[in-house]
């Protein structure tokens, strides 16, 4: 390993993880690592993963958490040569990857999902009605709306500290569009 490789990997970076569910082909995952200026350092994506009927039955309501967190998220994050300050995702089931990595993982909420917040933070359910998803703690950081499982509230301060200098000028939801376009481009290249 050269000195420049060591220096590059020790620079602060942010991870962005998303999963796309294609009804024909299955679930595709993409993981983009950006430096603090928003420039790409690494990109990884998965081949499609399609659960079989037995998995659908046996995993039941935990299937998405298993696929997004363990099967896709864990695989992609372990492939990376960079250690991110924070991993951002736009898929609530992908928060399950947190149990497999040592970095904070936060859900980036889209602007259209905004809710009036009366205090500094509030616990809201934003998952499916009657679902088994976690209660989420929502908070704002600059112009970004973020959420964590309520049981991971201690991670909020870590995330705020690590992203404090960045969030005023950085739209944390923008990189997910890049990932989706890159996955779509990769799918077209294979056809």
C-alpha positions in Angstrom: 0.0 0.0 0.0 1.4 3.4 -1.0 1.5 6.4 1.2 -1.0 8.2 -1.0 -3.5 5.3 -0.6 -3.1 5.5 3.2 -3.6 9.3 3.2 -6.6 9.0 0.9 -8.4 6.5 3.0 -7.9 8.4 6.2 -9.5 11.6 4.8 -13.1 12.3 6.1 -15.7 10.8 3.9 -19.5 10.2 3.9 -21.3 7.0 2.8 -24.6 6.9 0.9 -26.5 3.7 0.8 -29.7 3.1 -1.2 -31.6 0.0 -2.4 -33.9 -0.1 -5.4 -36.6 -2.7 -5.7 -37.1 -3.6 -9.3 -40.2 -5.9 -9.5 -38.8 -7.8 -12.5 -35.2 -8.3 -11.3 -35.2 -7.9 -7.5 -33.3 -5.6 -5.2 -30.2 -3.7 -6.3 -28.0 -1.9 -3.8 -25.7 1.0 -4.3 -23.1 2.6 -2.0 -21.4 5.8 -2.9 -18.5 7.3 -0.8 -18.0 11.0 -1.2 -15.3 13.3 0.2 -16.4 16.3 2.2 -16.6 18.4 -1.0 -19.1 16.0 -2.5 -16.7 14.4 -4.9 -16.9 10.6 -5.4 -14.2 8.4 -3.9 -15.8 5.0 -4.4 -18.9 3.4 -5.8 -20.1 -0.2 -5.4 -23.4 -1.9 -6.5 -24.8 -5.3 -6.1 -26.2 -7.8 -8.6 -29.9 -8.1 -8.2 -31.1 -10.1 -5.2 -34.5 -11.7 -5.4 -35.9 -13.5 -2.4 -37.5 -16.9 -3.1 -40.9 -17.8 -1.8 -39.5 -19.8 1.2 -37.6 -16.7 2.3 -40.7 -14.5 2.0 -42.6 -16.9 4.2 -39.9 -17.6 6.8 -38.7 -14.0 7.1 -42.2 -12.5 7.0 -42.3 -8.8 8.0 -38.5 -8.9 8.7 -37.6 -9.7 5.1 -36.9 -6.1 4.1 -34.6 -5.5 7.1 -32.8 -8.7 6.4 -32.3 -7.9 2.6 -31.5 -4.2 3.0 -29.4 -4.5 6.2 -27.6 -7.8 6.2 -27.6 -9.1 2.6 -27.1 -5.8 0.7 -26.0 -3.1 3.1 -23.5 -5.1 5.0 -22.0 -6.5 1.8 -21.6 -3.1 0.2 -20.2 -1.4 3.3 -17.6 -4.1 3.8 -16.4 -3.7 0.2 -15.4 -0.1 0.8 -11.8 1.0 1.4 -12.9 4.2 3.2 -14.3 4.5 6.7 -17.1 7.0 6.6 -17.9 9.5 9.3 -21.6 8.7 8.8 -23.6 6.4 6.5 -26.7 8.0 5.1 -29.6 6.1 3.6 -32.9 7.0 2.1 -34.4 3.5 2.8 -35.8 3.0 6.3 -35.2 -0.8 6.3 -31.5 -0.1 5.5 -31.1 1.3 9.0 -30.7 -2.4 10.0 -27.2 -2.3 8.6 -26.2 -0.4 11.8 -25.9 -3.7 13.7 -23.1 -4.8 11.3 -20.9 -1.7 11.2 -19.3 0.6 13.8 -20.3 3.9 12.0 -23.5 5.9 12.7 -26.3 5.2 10.1 -28.9 7.8 9.6 -32.1 8.0 7.5 -32.3 11.1 5.2 -35.9 12.2 4.8 -37.1 13.8 1.6 -38.2 17.4 1.8 -41.8 16.5 0.8 -42.0 14.3 3.9 -41.5 17.3 6.1 -43.5 17.7 9.3 -43.8 20.7 11.5 -41.5 20.2 14.5 -42.5 22.1 17.6 -39.4 21.3 19.7 -35.8 20.5 19.0 -36.7 16.9 18.2 -39.7 14.8 18.2 -40.4 11.0 18.0 -42.7 10.3 15.0 -43.8 7.1 13.3 -43.0 7.5 9.6 -43.1 3.8 8.7 -46.1 1.9 7.3 -49.3 2.0 9.4 -49.6 -1.1 11.6 -46.1 -2.1 10.5 -43.4 -3.5 12.7 -40.9 -0.7 11.9 -39.2 1.2 14.7 -40.3 4.5 16.2 -38.1 7.1 14.6 -36.5 10.2 16.1 -36.5 13.0 13.6 -34.3 16.0 13.7 -33.0 18.8 11.5 -29.4 19.4 10.6 -29.0 22.5 8.5 -31.5 22.1 5.7 -31.5 18.3 6.0 -34.2 16.3 7.8 -32.8 13.1 9.3 -34.2 10.2 11.4 -32.8 7.5 13.6 -34.5 4.6 15.4 -35.6 6.0 18.8 -33.4 3.4 20.5 -30.3 4.9 18.8 -30.9 8.5 20.1 -27.3 8.5 21.5 -26.1 8.5 17.9 -27.8 11.9 17.2 -25.1 13.9 18.9 -22.4 11.9 17.1 -24.0 12.6 13.8 -24.6 16.3 14.5 -21.0 16.7 15.6 -19.5 14.8 12.5 -21.7 16.7 10.0 -21.9 20.1 11.7 -19.5 21.9 9.3 -21.0 20.2 6.2 -24.8 20.4 6.4 -25.4 24.0 5.8 -24.2 23.8 2.2 -24.7 20.1 1.5 -28.0 18.5 0.5 -27.7 15.0 1.9 -30.5 13.7 -0.3 -28.8 14.6 -3.6 -26.3 11.7 -3.8 -29.1 9.1 -3.8 -30.1 10.4 -7.3 -26.5 9.8 -8.5 -26.6 6.2 -7.1 -29.9 5.4 -8.8 -28.7 6.8 -12.1 -25.4 4.8 -11.9 -27.3 1.6 -11.1 -29.7 2.3 -14.0 -26.7 2.9 -16.3 -25.0 -0.3 -15.2 -28.3 -2.3 -15.8 -28.5 -0.9 -19.4 -24.9 -1.7 -20.1 -25.5 -5.4 -19.1 -28.5 -5.7 -21.4 
